[in-house]
Amino acid sequence: MFKAFINSFKVKELRDRILFTAGIIILCRIAANIPCPGVDTYNLSLYFDKAVQDNPAGQLMGMFDLFTGGALQKFAIGALGIMPYISASIIMQLLVPVLPSLEKLKREGEAGHNKINQYTRYLTIIICIVQGAMAAMAMVNPSRLGLPEPVAGHPLVPGAGPGFVFMSVIILTCGTMILMWLGERITEKGIGNGVSLIITIGIIDRLPQAVISLYEMFVGGQTAAGGKFRAVHLLLLLIIFAVVTALTIVLTQGVRKIPIQMARKTVGNKFTGGNTFLPLKVNFPGVMPIIFAGAILMFPPMLFQFAPWDWVRGLAVYFAHESYSYMVIYGLLILAFSYFWVANMFNPVQISDNLKKESAYIPGIRPGKPTADFLDNTMTRVTFAGAVFLLGLSIFPMLLTKWMTIPYSVASFFGGTSLLIIVGVTIDTLSQMESHLVMKNYDGFLKRGRLRGRR
């Protein structure tokens, strides 16, 4: 494997792509560390550490801060990160099967794809303006959004006024659009998917702090919550991390192969067709159900705070992060969103029609509606297995925090969104690098077989 990394720099095209990607990533990390004008970064850091950690709305900010690589905690020019573009892309993907006009554009090929991308960018700007305004107002007066007040004598934006909100919205919107453009440049001229890499690097940026926290617990002999922490606990955590990472790779790479028989055709002097297979991914929706479920569960506690009835405000306890009731609701939402995503993104009728046009069929299944029904039933069973696996992987960090009193900033790397994104993007990037190496007659990263990308 190490030899493959060395060989990567011997191939000029691959070396240029790697260095280009590294340079863009450095620019993205700079954008995540330059604070917006007028913000007191020390008071903001103090606010995150002490005033927000036990507040439901603060947990929502913490989740967004994870995807921005700590930029939100500094209220940097890249504080919104690339998430508005991700949100816009998800909305457009969900609208394409629903709106006939977008469905027609999708079938027009590259021209239609470019038009949909243009609409996605316009929607990104709208989302940036809304989120940027909310973030700026939270800096001026956090209580308006259900957040706790700043620490006494430590205002987040000294002497803030309407001008600060207007200026911040412009800066944050421009920051996100620049990050989006940099991500597209990585995809075009670098290695890997640019947008995914930017998110992944932001998550990995928190990894050194998690390692330091783990080391401090080992040296101090106790966790941050006061629980005992011995060498055997550290060894157990390392074993758990290896096992969970391996299972995450299995979940990411797992497919159900549907055998396909294609009619043999003569194209020039070559024969095409024969036996092949249709891969159905076990984790077809990827990390989307976790993001949807986590985002939705952040809002009920915030809304309950403004209810005039005590019994309604008392319901917020059932949505407390890491409580068993929260885990149950969280798990059910992950199952629901897994099927929702598959229902919107997986089209068995279209796949059946494409197979029929290519004179291909599934052995033992008649073309047309029987093929579509077979694919739909098979994908339903595969999705159930993947959703249950995803559910366990998502809840495990919470159980680790609850049972071993491990800080969630450390436990989050033992499953959930962080590990899924890191594993998926790493495999995708390595598979692209391996393709360049194999084309130049170099060995890949594995002695046997090849890496399979997420696509």
N, C-alpha and C positions, 0 to 999 in steps of 0.2 A: 504493500500500500504506500509506504513512504517513497519507494522508488517511483511509483506512479506520480506522486506530487512533484518529484524532481523532474521527471520527464515532461510534466506539464509546462515547465519553463523552457524546455528545449524546442517546443513547437512555437514558432514565432506568432502565428495567429492566435493561438490559445494564450500565450504569454501576454500579448497585447490586450486581449479581452480581460484577463485576470487583473492586470495593472489598472486598466480603465475602470473596472468595477470597484477596485480598492480605492481609487481616487474619488469616485462619486460617493462611496460610503463615508469617506472622511468628510466630504462637504456636508453630507446629511447629519453627521454627528456634530459638526460645528454649528449647524442651524438649530440643533437641539440644546445648545449650551449658551446661546446668545440671548439674554433676557430682553423683553420688550422695554422700551423707555418708560421710566416712571415707577417701575415695580421694585420694591425692596426685597431682594432675593433672600436675605437672612430672615426677615419676618415671615416670608412665604414658606421657607423651609421649616421654621418653627411651627407655623400653622398646620402644615401637613403632618408633622411628627406628633403634635399634642392635641390639636383641636379636631382633626378630621378622622383619626383612626377608628373611633368607635361610632361614627355617624353613618347611617345608611347612604346618604348622599355622598359622603366622603369616600365610601367604598366604591361608588360609581366612578368618582374621580380617580381613585386608585387603579381601577381597571383600565381606564383610558390612558392613565399615566404609564401603565405597563406597555401599551402598544406604541407610545411615543418615545420610549426609552428614557423616561425621566424628564422630558421637555416640558410637560405640563406643570411639574413641581417647580420648575424654574420660570414658568410662564415665558418660555423662549419663543422666538419667531417661528419655530416649528412646533409649537405647543399642540396644535390640532393634529399634527402628524399627517399620515397618509390615509387615516381612517375615513375622512369625508369622501375621498375618492372610492374607497372600498365600499362604503355605504351606498354611494351613487351607482356603482357597478352592480351591487346586489339588487337594488331596486329596479334597475333596467333589466337585469336577467329575469326577475320575477314578472315584469310587465310584458316582456316579449311574447310569452305564450298567451297572455291575456288580451293584448291589443292587436287586432288584425294588421294595422298599419306597420307596427314594429315587426310583426311576424313576416310581412311582405318584404320589409327592408332586409331582414336577416337572410332571406332566400335570394337576394340580388347579388350575393357574393361579396367581393372586396369593397365595392362602392357602398353597398348597404351597411357593411360592417363599419366603414369609416364614418358613415352618417350616425350610426348608433353611438360610436365613440364620441362624436361631437356632442350629441345630446347628453352623454354621460358627463362630459366636462362642464356643460352648462349647469347641470344638476349639482355637480360638485361645488361650483361657486355659490349656489343658493344655500347648500348645506353649510358651507364655510361661513357665510354671512350670519346664519342663524346661530351656529355653534360658537362662532367668534364673539358675537354680541352677548351670548349667555356667559361665556368665559370672562369677558371683560367686566360685565356687571357683577359677576361673582367676586372679582378682585376688588371692586369698589364697595359693594355691599353684599356680603355672602348670605345674609339672612333672607334676602329676597328670593333665593332659590332653595330655601330650606337648609342651608348650611349653617354651622355654628359661627358665632362672632369670632373675630381674630383675638388673639391673646391681648389682654389689656396693655395699652401703651405701645403696641406693635402693629400699626396699620399696614396693610398689604401694599397700598398705593397712597403714600402721603400726599395730601392736597389734590386728590383725584377729582375730576369733573367730567362733563359730557365730552370734552375734547379727547380725553384718554380713551373712552369707549370707541369713539369714531376712529381714532388713530390705530387702536389695537385691532379692530375688525379688519382694517385694510392690511395691516402687517401680517396678521394671522392668515388671512385669505391668500395673500401673495406667497407666504411661506409654504402653505399646502400646495398651491399650484406649482411652485418651483420644485417641491419634493416629487410631485406627480410627474413633472417633466423629466427630472433626473431618473426616476424609476423607469420611464419609457426609454431613456437613453441606455440604461443598463440592459434592458431587454433587447434593444436593437444592436448595440455595439459591445456589450459586455457578456457576462456569463450568468445564466440563471434568469429567473423572473425578477425584474427590478423591484416592483412593488412589494412582492413577498420578501425579498432580501432586505429591504429597508425596515420592514416590520420585524424580521428575525434579528437583525443586528440591534435594534432597539431593545428587544427582549434579552438578548445575550449580554447587553450592556449592564443589566442588573445582576448577572450571574456572579461577577467578582464579589459584590456586596453580600450575596447569599453565602458564598464560600467563606467570607470573613466572619459572618454571623455564626456559621457552623463551627468554625475554628474557635471562636470566642466561647461558645457553649461547651466545647470539648475541654478547653483550658480551664474555664471557670467551674466545670463540673455540674452546671445547671442550665436550664433553658431560660429564656427571657421571662417566662411566666413563673419561674421558681421551681420547676420540676427537676428531678435528678437527670443528669446526662453523663454517661460513662463511656468508656472506650467501646464496650459491647454495643451500645446504642449507635455509635458512629459506624461501626462495622456493619450493623444491621441496616442502617440507612444506605450505605454504599451498595450492599447486596440488593436492597429493594430498588435502588436507582437503576442498577444494571438490568434487573428483571423487568421493571416497568418500561425502560427504554426499548428492550428487546420486544416486549409485547406491543409497544406503540409502533415499531417498525413492521411487525406482523400485521397489525390493523391497517397501516398505511399502504402496504404492498399487497394485501390479500385480495384475491379476485376469484370469482366463480366462472370457470371456463365453460361456455356453451359451445358444443361442437357445431361447426358449420360445414356443409358440403356445397362446393361451388362447381358449376358446370365448367368443363375444360374448354378453353377457347384457344385459337391460334392467332397470335398477334405478331405478324412478321415471321421471323424464324423461331419464335419462342412460344411455349405453351403456358397458359395461365390457368388458374383454378386449382381444384383439388380440395384437400382437407385443411381446414383452419379452425379457428375458434373465435367466439365473441366474448371478451372479458367483461364481467359485471363486477365492479368494485364493491368490496364488502363495506367500506366506509365511503360510499358515494358522496354524501353531503360534506365530507371533510370536517372542518372545525366550525362550520356555520351554525349547527344546532347549539353548540356551547355558547357562542357569541350571542345568539338571539335569546336563549334562555337566561343567560346572565344579565343581559341588558334589561329585559322585561322585569326580572325580579328585583331590580334596584329601585323601581318606581313606586310599588305599593307602600313601602315604609315611609317614603317621602310624602305621598299623598295622605296617608293616615294621620300624619302630624297636624294637618290643617283641618281635620274633621272636628265638628263641634261636640260629638258624643264621646264619652270616655270609653265605651265598649268598642267603638271603632278604632280609637287610638291604641287600645289594648291589643288589637289584632297584629300590630307591628312586631310583637315578640315572636310570632310564628314565621316571620320573614327575616329574622336575625341571621346574619351570615354564620355558617358552621353549626347552626342548630339542626336537629334531626328533621324537624318539620320543613326547614328550608331545603335540606337535601332531598327529601321525598318530592317536594314540588319541583325542584330543580331537575331531578331525574325524569319526572313525568313530562316536563316541558321539552327535555332533550329528545325523548322518544317521539313526542308529537311533532317537533320541528324536523326530525330526521325523515319522517314519512312525508311531511309537508314539502320539504326540499326535493325529495325524490319524485313526488307527484307532479311538481312543477318543472323539473329539469329533465326527467327521464321520460321519453316518449316512445313507448313500445310500438304504437301504430306506425310512426314514422320509420322506426328501425325495420319493422316488418315490410313496409313498402320498399325501403332501400334494398333489402335482401331480395325481394321479388324482382326488382329492376335489374339486379346483378345476376339473376338466375341462380341464386343461392337459397338454401333451405336448411332447416334443422332436421337431422335424421329422425324419422318417426313422427314429425309434426307437419301438418299440411300448411302451405303458404297462406298468407292473408290473416284473417281474424284469429284462427287457431294459434298461429305463431305469435301474434300480439298478446293473446291471453296467456300463452305459456311464458313469454318474457315477463309479463306483468306479475304473474304468480311467483315466478322464480325470484324476481327482484324484490318482491314483498318479503319473502323468507330470508333472503340475503340481507336486506335492510334491517330486519329484526335482530339478526345476529350481530351486525355491525353497530346498531343503536345500543344494544345491551352492553356491548364491549365499550363503546364510547361513554355510556353512562357511568360504568365502573371506573373508567380512567378519569373522568371529570370529578367524581365525588371523592376519589382516593386522597387527593391533597387535603381536603377538608377533614377527613377522618384522621389523617396523619397529624394535623394540627390539634384536633380535639383529643386524641388518645395519647399522643406523645408530647403535647404542648410545644410543638415545633412552630416557630413563627411562619406565618403564611407566605412571607416573602421567600423563605427557603423551601417550604413544602410545595409551592406552585411549580417548581421545576421537577417534581416527582409525578407529574401527570397534568391533565387539563389542557387548557389552551396553549400555554407556553411550550410544553414538550411536544404537542402535536404539530405546532407550527415549525419549531426547530427541526424536528425529524423530517417532516414533509419537505421543507425547503432545502434542507441539506441533501436529501436523497435526489431531489430534482436537479440541484446544481451539480452534484457529483456525476449524475448520469449524463449531463451535457458535456462535462469535462471528459468523461470516458469516451463519448462518441468522437470527440476530436482526437483523442489519443489512438483509438482503434483505426481511424481513417489514416493516420500517419504510421501505422504498423507498430504501435507501442502497446504494451500490455495495459489492461485496465486496472481498476482498484481491487478486483477480486481475482483469486487464482482460478476459480471455477464459476462459470456463469457470468452474467452481466447485471449491472444495476438496472432496475426498472424505474423510470421516472413516474411521477404522479399522474402524468397525462398519458 
